[in-house]
């Protein structure tokens, strides 16, 4: 049989009963003859509690000590899962990121993986010992613990799969696969059997919570087969029908649109009466970049005489205040009249590799929204997605309308 990496998210290991259920899933894979490495997140809510403690201890905390504290959530889970496996008669031990080691850069709080040294791990797997790895963490160049950012356990699992040349990486979570839209809002959403890396990457970056963006990027770059499965429907192991994330050529007949997703983590800023001269955009977005504010959608409207422009762009809601502070500090130099913020907006996106070869996708989107009197504030596109910014109050109506318009409703 093969070598697989199995990852359990926070809700899948939320308490000791859930950890025992995860152990039963791992045991089932071992009994199938697989060599199994397991990656675990912290128990649900634990990381938030640890973050709150660091802020309470020191609001201007040392990022290195922050990582030392928040990494302990995964450490506890890995030890508990190893103990549960041992109680079930399965040979297992826990591994922390620094023990493997998983090498990262020195950007504490959002480190990037540079390499995974798997010699010891591979040896234990060859001896049929389950290796339970604490996700989300690694070892920086100064031998300090680093963390990979929220959702980083997905990235750990994919990086480990790539380093081991594993046959598959199974991501167990609280949903049973990737859906055409959020089934909590769109009741006729249906689960996809397969989705391409590119589509999953777009959906993850546009608000879908199933997989972390960096993990999909890594899987695509290293051709790691991903499978999204549920740990909550009573079955164990790969008998569960999940969603496979694969290369485009593995899907014979592509839908034009594979999914409709949304992100509430959006805020819009409009700068009024910006002087229309060469270099003004760089003068605006340069300081924002220096302040680590990520700008997404951008639209510019030039006045009739060409002397001034209104410039609208989006940032994440969490960065809105910082962005406004930066812009206000530069107001005299930039010469704009005023800044108008709006946090009551949502980004809605349709995604599908079939867009490359089909015309009229945007027209269908705009027509569906117009039929429901939903105004579009900003538009952005790529080869396989179209995103629009709308007022937050229309989120659910717009999602259902677009899902129906593209023929995605379950029968």
Secondary structure, 3 states (H helix, E strand, C coil): CCEEEEEECHHHHCCHHHHHHHHHHHHHHHHCCCEEEEEECCCCCHHHHHHHHHHHHCCCCCHHHHHHHHCHHHHHHHHHHHHHHHHCCCCEEEECHHHHCEEECCCCCCCCEEEECCHHHHHHHHCCCEEEEECCEEECCCCCEEECCCCHHHHHHHHHHHHHCCCEEEEEECCCCCECCCCCCCCCCCECCEEEHHHHHHHHHCCCCCCCHHHHHHHHHHCCCEEEEECCCCCCHHHCCCEEEECHHHCCCCCCCCEEEEECCCEEEEEEEEECCCCHHHHHHHHHHHCCCCCCCEEEEECCCCCEEEEEEEECHHHHHHHHHHHHHCHHHHCCCEEEEECCEEEEEEECHHHHHCCCHHHHHHHHHHHCCCCCCEEEEECCEEEEEEEHHHHHHHHHHHHHHCCCCCC
